[in-house]
Amino acid sequence: MTKTFTAAIHREGDTYVSLCPELDIASQGDSVDQARDNLREAVELFLETASPQEIRDRLHEEVYITSMEVKVG
């Protein structure tokens, strides 16, 4: 069985940081692909080892990624 999760990735210096907001799990890598692959592995390991209750407690079923305008200065 497979489930789709969100991978939000941004650059921090020479590293790419990846976040799965549905489970609040993060990872990193030297490239976007590596950061995504490392995040996938971290999520899979969490789902394999966490109790069903922990998964339910951490899982955000609805995640919205959007942009917003902010006044600066």
N, C-alpha and C positions, 0 to 999 in steps of 0.2 A: 504494500500500500504506500502511496505517496501523498503528501500534503504540501501545498504551496505556502511559503512564508516570504516575507519581505526582507530584502537585503539592501540597506541604505549604506552607501560607501562614500567616504570622503578622504581627501588627502591631508595628512599631517606631516609636514616636512618631507622626508624621503619615504614615508610609510603610508599605506592606505588602511584606514580603519573601517571595519564593517560592523553593522549593528542589525540584529533581528529584533525589531520593536515589539513583535507579538510575544516574545519570551524574555526580553531584556537580556539578550546574550550578545556579546561582542567578541570580535577577533581582529586580526590584522594580517597584512601581507606586504610584499614588496611590489605588487602590481594589483590592479583591480581584480583580475581573475584569481590571483592567489588569495587575496582578502576574501573574496566570495567563497572559494573552495574551503578555506580555513573556517569560515563561518558555518558553512554547510556541515563540516565535520563536527564543530562544536555543538551545533543544534542536534545532530544525530546522536552524539554521545550523551547529551543531556536527556534526550527522549528515551534512550536505552537504559539509563541508570536512575533517573528520577522516579519517585513513586507517582502513581496516578494522581494522588492528592496534590503533590507539588506542581505537577504539570497543570492541573486545573487552576491552582492558585496563581500561577504566573502567567497563564495564557490570556492575552488580550485578543478576543475574537475579532474586534473591529479596530483597524489601524488606518488612519488617514494621513497621507503625505500630501501636503499642499504648500503653497507659497503665501506670504502675507507682506503687506506694506507696513513699514515702520518709519516714523518720523525720526530723523537724525539731525541733531544740532538745533 
